[in-house]
Amino acid sequence: MTAPTPLRVLYAGTPETAVPVLRALLDSPHEVVGVLTRPDAPVGRRRVLTPSPVAVVAEEAGLPVLKADRLRGPEGADALQAIRALEADVAVVVAYGALVPAEALQIPRHGWLNLHFSALPAYRGAAPVQRAVMAGETEIAADVFQLEEGLDTGPVFARLTRPVAADETAGAVLTDLAERGGPLVIDVLDRLADGTATATPQRGAPTHAPKLTAADGLVDPA
């Protein structure tokens, strides 16, 4: 039996959380043809412009790096042109940090896959792990789903779950899920390549996980 042809992958991510999946892709049979990340940002007291953790790994690997805050409108036109030029079969997103418009979603033939750290439709949004830990959840998941224009609304290809200990922090849980997410993403890509991948529509009432604010850090002394 002939092995399926590896996929050409565009990877989109920005923070340290997104690095493990990129490293897993680089170690897989699939070809990472480029990386999309947010532009360099000021870091530290001296506000030194610093590339994102994903950009650092991509540059070390010799990959083309596209840096863009937006993919919409005139500001995103150059980024969209660069994405088209990569001729990726599929895009994989982990915490890129910007919305992906319909025009971009249609470029790869397999669309865009997103690794999201919850059992969708629970905790849709920017801070699923933090909100789940704050809510006292005892189990948490990571889903690979098809990105759509709606906020985390697409059908799910694969899921892993893990328990949450009473003394675990959101940071520890997120780090573990990011590491475990690499093999999960690779499995979905393998199945896309051989034509066996299927996605299941989300079921149940959605809940939301908005970005944390300063108010979430306040401690009630009572």
C-alpha positions in Angstrom: 0.0 0.0 0.0 1.4 3.4 -1.0 1.9 5.8 1.8 -0.1 9.0 1.6 1.7 12.2 0.3 2.7 14.4 3.2 0.8 17.7 3.5 2.3 21.1 3.0 1.5 23.0 6.2 1.2 26.7 7.0 1.6 27.1 10.8 0.1 30.1 12.6 1.0 30.8 16.2 2.6 33.4 18.4 3.3 32.7 22.1 5.3 30.0 23.9 2.2 27.9 24.1 2.2 27.5 20.3 5.9 26.3 20.2 5.4 22.6 21.0 3.0 22.0 18.1 5.4 23.7 15.7 8.2 21.5 17.0 6.0 18.4 16.5 5.2 19.4 13.0 8.9 19.9 12.2 9.6 16.3 13.4 6.7 14.9 11.4 6.5 13.7 7.8 4.5 16.8 6.9 6.3 19.8 5.4 6.0 23.1 7.2 6.2 25.6 4.3 5.9 28.8 6.3 4.9 30.3 9.6 2.5 33.1 10.3 2.9 35.0 13.6 2.3 38.4 15.1 4.9 41.2 14.6 7.8 41.8 17.0 6.6 43.3 20.2 8.3 45.5 22.9 9.5 43.3 25.9 10.9 44.2 29.3 11.5 47.5 31.0 13.5 48.8 28.0 10.7 47.8 25.6 13.1 46.1 23.2 11.3 44.9 20.0 11.5 41.1 20.3 10.2 38.4 17.9 7.5 36.0 19.1 8.6 32.6 20.5 7.1 30.9 17.4 9.1 33.3 15.1 12.3 32.4 17.0 11.8 28.7 16.4 10.8 29.1 12.8 13.8 31.3 12.0 16.1 28.7 13.7 14.5 26.1 11.4 15.1 28.2 8.3 11.4 28.6 7.6 9.8 31.6 5.8 8.2 33.8 8.5 5.2 36.1 7.8 4.5 38.7 10.5 1.1 40.2 10.4 -1.3 41.8 12.9 -4.3 41.6 10.5 -5.4 39.4 7.6 -8.4 41.6 6.8 -8.7 44.7 4.5 -5.8 46.6 2.9 -3.6 46.0 5.9 -3.8 42.2 5.4 -3.5 42.2 1.6 0.3 41.5 1.6 0.0 38.7 4.1 -2.8 37.0 2.1 -0.7 37.3 -1.0 2.2 35.7 0.8 0.0 32.9 2.2 -1.2 32.1 -1.3 2.3 32.0 -2.6 3.2 29.2 -0.1 0.7 26.9 -1.7 -0.1 25.1 1.6 -2.5 22.2 1.6 -3.7 23.1 5.2 -3.1 25.6 7.9 -2.7 24.8 11.5 -3.5 27.5 14.1 -2.5 27.6 17.8 -2.9 30.9 19.6 -2.0 33.1 16.6 -3.8 36.0 18.2 -5.8 37.5 15.2 -9.0 36.6 13.4 -8.7 34.6 10.1 -11.2 36.0 7.6 -13.2 34.0 5.1 -10.8 35.0 2.2 -7.9 33.4 4.1 -9.9 30.3 5.2 -10.5 29.4 1.6 -6.8 29.4 0.5 -5.6 25.9 1.6 -7.5 23.1 0.1 -8.1 21.5 3.5 -8.8 24.8 5.2 -7.5 25.8 8.6 -7.3 23.6 11.7 -7.3 25.0 15.2 -6.0 23.4 18.4 -8.3 24.8 21.1 -7.9 23.9 24.8 -11.4 22.9 25.8 -14.1 20.4 24.9 -16.1 22.5 22.4 -18.6 24.1 22.5 -17.5 24.7 26.2 -15.2 27.6 26.8 -15.1 29.1 23.4 -12.8 32.1 23.3 -9.3 33.4 24.3 -8.8 31.9 27.8 -10.4 28.5 28.0 -7.9 26.9 30.4 -7.9 29.8 32.8 -11.7 30.1 32.8 -12.0 26.3 33.3 -9.6 26.3 36.3 -11.4 29.3 37.8 -14.7 27.5 37.4 -13.3 24.5 39.3 -13.5 22.0 36.4 -12.0 18.6 37.3 -11.4 17.6 33.6 -10.2 19.6 30.6 -9.8 18.8 26.9 -8.0 19.9 23.8 -9.8 19.8 20.5 -8.6 20.0 16.9 -11.4 21.5 14.9 -12.1 23.1 11.5 -11.8 26.8 11.7 -14.8 28.8 10.5 -15.7 32.5 10.5 -17.6 32.0 13.8 -15.8 32.0 17.1 -14.6 28.4 17.7 -17.8 27.0 16.0 -16.4 24.5 13.6 -16.7 20.7 13.6 -14.2 18.7 15.7 -11.7 16.2 14.2 -10.1 14.9 17.4 -10.1 15.4 21.2 -7.9 14.5 24.2 -8.9 14.9 27.8 -7.0 15.0 31.1 -7.9 15.4 34.8 -7.2 18.7 36.6 -5.8 18.3 40.1 -7.1 20.6 42.8 -3.7 22.2 43.2 -2.8 22.6 39.5 -2.5 26.1 38.1 -3.8 27.1 34.7 -0.3 27.6 33.5 0.7 24.0 34.3 -2.4 22.6 32.6 -1.9 24.8 29.5 1.7 23.7 29.2 0.8 20.0 29.4 -2.0 20.4 26.9 0.3 22.2 24.5 2.7 19.3 24.6 0.0 16.7 24.2 -1.5 18.7 21.4 1.3 18.1 18.9 0.6 14.4 18.4 -3.1 15.1 18.3 -2.6 17.6 15.4 -0.3 15.2 13.6 -2.8 12.4 13.8 -5.5 14.7 12.2 -3.0 15.7 9.4 -2.2 12.0 8.8 -5.9 11.2 8.4 -6.4 14.2 6.1 -3.6 13.0 4.0 -5.0 9.5 3.6 -8.6 10.6 3.2 -9.9 9.1 6.4 -10.4 12.3 8.5 -14.0 13.0 9.6 -15.2 15.9 11.7 -18.2 15.9 14.1 -20.4 19.0 14.6 -20.3 20.5 18.0 -23.2 19.6 20.3 -24.6 21.2 23.4 -25.0 24.7 24.7 -21.8 26.8 24.2 -20.1 28.6 27.0 -17.5 31.4 26.6 -14.0 32.1 27.9 -13.2 35.8 27.3 -9.7 37.2 27.7 -8.7 37.7 31.3 -8.7 41.3 32.7 -7.1 43.0 35.6 -10.3 42.5 37.6 -9.9 38.7 37.4 -6.7 39.1 39.4 -8.4 40.8 42.4 -8.4 38.8 45.6 -11.5 39.0 47.9 -10.1 39.0 51.4 -13.4 38.1 52.9 
